[in-house]
């Protein structure tokens, strides 16, 4: 191949970034103090942007499956409140803080690389 003619393939927005992280969207898509959801193969993940920190967790409430991204941040902005029955979950651990949900939501590793949000594998025991 001649030098200068080769162009590497472009990565799509849902491209695998490395073996364990997947790009979900740009940092600009999740403004400070807000929640957004993103679809990954076999998973819908919610991202919360709080005080310059990102939290990634399953977008499905463990009580009846409602979208947590359609809910609201808790009063201290360290939790998310389900819009259906007001179950509240800790953003860092996924543990329920108030019911009716009794099971935690899975939380995921999350990072920012070149202004892109990347979600990794589930985290055991929160942050």
DAZIGI-V86426 format. One record per backbone hydrogen bond with DSSP energy under -1.0 kcal/mol. NH is the residue of the N-H (numbers start at 0). CO is the residue of the C=O. E is the energy in kcal/mol with one decimal. If there is no record, write none. Layout:
nh-><NH	NH>
co-><CO	CO>
e-><E	E>
This chain:
nh-><4	14	16	17	21	22	23	24	26	28	29	32	33	35	37	39	42	44	45	46	47	48	49	52	54	56	57	58	60	64	67	70	71	73	76	79	80	81	85	87	88	89	90	93	96	97	104	107	108	110	112	115	116	117	118	119	122>
co-><1	11	20	20	118	14	116	116	114	25	26	48	30	46	44	42	39	37	56	35	54	33	52	49	47	45	105	43	65	60	58	67	80	78	73	88	71	86	81	97	79	94	77	89	87	87	93	55	120	117	115	112	24	110	21	108	106>
e-><-1.7	-1.8	-1.7	-1.2	-2.6	-1.8	-2.8	-1.1	-2.6	-1.4	-1.6	-3.4	-1.7	-2.0	-2.7	-3.5	-2.3	-2.6	-3.6	-3.2	-2.5	-2.1	-2.9	-1.5	-2.2	-2.2	-2.5	-2.6	-2.7	-1.7	-1.7	-1.8	-1.6	-2.7	-1.7	-2.2	-3.3	-3.2	-1.2	-1.9	-2.6	-2.8	-2.2	-2.2	-4.1	-1.3	-2.1	-2.5	-2.3	-2.3	-2.4	-1.6	-3.5	-2.9	-2.9	-3.2	-2.7>
